[in-house]
Amino acid sequence: MNEEESAVPERERDLRASGGRPVRRRAWRPEADAETAALLRYLAAHPWLVGGRDDVLIAAVRRNEHVLRSAVARLGWVLVIERDLVRLRKSPPPRPAAWAAQGPSPAACSWFFLLLAAAESMPPRTAIGHLVTQARSAAAEAGIPARHDIAERRAIVAALRMLDERGVVERLDGDLDGYLHDDDAPVLLAVHHTRLAYVVANSGALDPAADPQAWLEQVQREPDAARRMRRALVDDTCVHVALLDEAEAQWLSQRVRGDDGGPLADAFGLVLERRAEGAAFVVPDEAYRHLHELGPMPFPAPGTVNHAALLLLDHAALHGTTGDGPGPGWRGMSGDQVVAALAGFADGNASGRGGWGAEYAHNPVLLAGKVRDLLVGAHLARLNHSGSHAGEEGAEVWWFAPTAGRWAQGGNQDPAGGRSRSSRSAPAERHPHSAVQQGLFGDTKVENMTEESTR
């Protein structure tokens, strides 16, 4: 499937192929193979493979090209395979705001694209000073003010590191940090002009100059509900029924198993877990060795913020409210209650050897912000504001998702403990003959899971 075809919603493609007559959808059955599954999981978290650094993986992608393309096409993604480059171009993320909070700073992102624009007119080998000078000219043309301070230099260096990681503008010699203090730092860069076109993963089909708002909406949200759900299951922690629109909820109810979701999970070597509150593709423990293999936000993991988050989940299970939540099983706490709870936890986990970091133990507001970013990014919590009148913004309310129950009483673990389970850890033990299982805050009905439904 080419890029143009993948942009057409599936229902429309089916109608075109049948001459306008409704057709019965055939089940998609991918070839199950451990190598292709491992490649798909790796590419989902690392969408750039560069020659000289990832030669073994690039060779594996070439061996399994047909199966890989078939799988990623189900997500509306495009797999670019060149002699010394593999680039997985993804569709819009399921939760852009939450993911952006974990990404680079706005300044680093701006300089990333300014340097990218400048690189197009640079020779294959160039000095860092020449590239940055050209990028500053592009910034002036775009009306972006230049501050020439240390914060701006840090943003430029961060942007250069992102370009280097992607193999677009690679560092050949020198230290990028040298630019922090020297405009003419002895750093030699290699510009790979053929890779510049692959940086933007989802350019959309509309003209941004003709209708900027419509173009922005298109690149921020996948238009096809089925592909939206597939990407959320593959690339996010889980999906919650309470947060879905009508089309998404229909897909989850009718197609998450036999003909669509189940086979996709099998292609990635994942396990489909379907519950009344939602669904998830779970990574088996044997499929990874290190937390970083699961993506940029494994949970739980060692550290003060992760330990505080576990304690907070336990606290919410006991003291959170249930009224006015997104759906059944969600528990709510006000922002002030969260800060107070974290302050109490800090008293019992004094800083020092084996304890919490002093900067967090003495500043529960700072810790609350870090815990918020972690839990919202992992899709275990969401925030909204309560107001007494329409349009009025009130107090911040944290809503904890039912999926947080997977780590019940996990906060008792040592914050600097050993190997942790990922947010996509192996499924909890199931009781297939029981219609009721223990949920996050009580007994929750779970949809029957047969052996066939997980394949």
Salt bridges, closest charged atoms under 4 A:
GLU3 OE2 - ARG89 NH2 3.39
GLU10 OE1 - ARG25 NH1 3.08
GLU10 OE2 - ARG230 NH2 2.47
GLU12 OE2 - ARG16 NH2 2.64
ASP14 OD2 - ARG25 NH2 3.29
GLU35 OE2 - ARG63 NH2 2.60
ASP54 OD2 - ARG53 NE 2.86
GLU65 OE2 - ARG69 NE 2.92
ASP84 OD2 - ARG83 NH2 3.87
ASP84 OD2 - ARG195 NH2 2.93
ASP149 OD2 - ARG147 NE 3.22
GLU152 OE1 - ARG136 NH1 2.71
GLU170 OE1 - HIS192 NE2 2.71
ASP177 OD1 - ARG161 NH2 2.58
ASP183 OD1 - ARG153 NH2 2.47
GLU222 OE2 - ARG227 NH2 3.14
ASP235 OD2 - LYS90 NZ 2.69
ASP235 OD2 - ARG231 NH2 3.02
ASP236 OD2 - ARG95 NE 2.78
ASP236 OD2 - HIS379 ND1 3.76
ASP245 OD2 - ARG221 NH2 3.06
ASP245 OD2 - ARG228 NH2 3.25
GLU248 OE2 - ARG221 NH2 3.72
GLU248 OE2 - ARG228 NE 2.67
ASP259 OD2 - ARG255 NE 3.53
ASP260 OD1 - ARG74 NH2 3.08
ASP260 OD1 - ARG230 NE 2.75
ASP260 OD2 - ARG255 NH2 2.67
GLU273 OE2 - ARG275 NE 2.83
GLU273 OE2 - ARG406 NH2 2.85
GLU273 OE1 - ARG430 NH2 3.78
ASP285 OD2 - ARG421 NH1 3.24
ASP373 OD1 - ARG372 NE 3.39
GLU447 OE1 - ARG257 NH2 3.33
GLU447 OE2 - ARG274 NH2 3.02
GLU451 OE2 - ARG455 NH2 2.50
